[in-house]
Amino acid sequence: MPWGRIAILAAATVIVFGTVAAVLMILIPAPRKETDDLVIGTLATFASLATLFGVMVTTVFQDANALFTRRKKE
């Protein structure tokens, strides 16, 4: 995977994280507790990692043998 694609994928992941965190900060009422901030960060992390996984599965790991390769018998 070339460095340009990696940079774009990393930037997209950061943008998804920031967007989800910002939306959740707006949706959860103002007097937030520490656990609310923990939930916001957790959901934003989950969304960004799900996005990363989805992009990787649909682009890089399209080959049926990408995650599993058989060893040659000697």
C-alpha positions, 0 to 999 in steps of 0.5 A, a space after each residue: 500500500 503506497 504512503 499516499 493511500 495510507 495518509 488518506 486512510 489515516 486522515 479519514 479515520 481521524 476525521 471520522 473520530 472528530 466528527 463522531 466525537 463532536 456530534 456526541 458532544 452536542 447530543 449529550 446534555 451540557 452538565 456531563 459527567 466523566 463517564 459521559 466523556 468516556 462513552 463519547 470517546 469510546 463510541 468515537 473510537 469504535 466508529 473510527 476503527 469500524 471505518 478503518 476495518 471496513 475500508 481495509 476489508 473492501 480494498 486491501 483484503 479483497 483476495 480470498 487468500 489474503 488472510 489465510 494462505 496454505 503452506 506448500 507441502 514439502 
